[in-house]
Amino acid sequence: MIEKIIEIQSLSKQYKDADFLSVDNLSLTVNKGEIFGLLGPNGAGKTTLISILCGLLKPTLGSFTINGYTYKNDTEAIKKTIGVVPQEYALYPTLTAYENLLYFGSMYGLKGKDLKQKINDSLQYLGLSKFANKKIDTFSGGMKRRINLIAGLLHEPAVLFLDEPTVGVDVHSKNVIIDYLKQVNAKGTTIIYTSHHLAEAQDLCSHIAIIDNGQIIIQGTPNEIIEITHNAHTLEDVFLSLTGNDLRDV
């Protein structure tokens, strides 16, 4: 039996003084163990939706559960069951990589040998062991991206929210990050992935939803949504067909 890990019911968000809904009566289900791609153009509502699910914003209407916890009654439990890896580096530049990870691990209640072992294993897997005692402000973008990822995963969350995990990194770092995410997912963590790298999303995600104007406009496996979209051969074809060619970065 397929187990649901995120259930969103009729969720809406309207910012103060806004004339429109940033999230508009949106309902969505994510199954346990998926790598779920949440895609959309700039301003589509992705960031608002993720911010609500992570507890950073309150919805105007609607409800949701994560791993059986409701946002109204179990906010702290939700925060403990999720991991968040933002696009911007959430690291202290004057601390070493190891010091950063000790700090973030302790925030999740980890300590002692267990925390140190998790840090060492993660640094080794991501090729960063020899840089453990170097300050973050000496790291390249790809190295920072990998430390950022470790910080969000030390407590082994049931759900990981992942925003643009490979932006600004070279192909070698990208491959290491993708392999690591696949390993994390294979161990049971559900991943909610947002990115503008559509080819990467097509390869990585087991299920995809495209959002625009605060609403889900299509969802399914990558192959399903390509097949049902006229003249589409790739996920990028689907994306452009459904969201148009107008520039959204203004």
Disulfide bonds with the S-S distance in Angstrom:
none
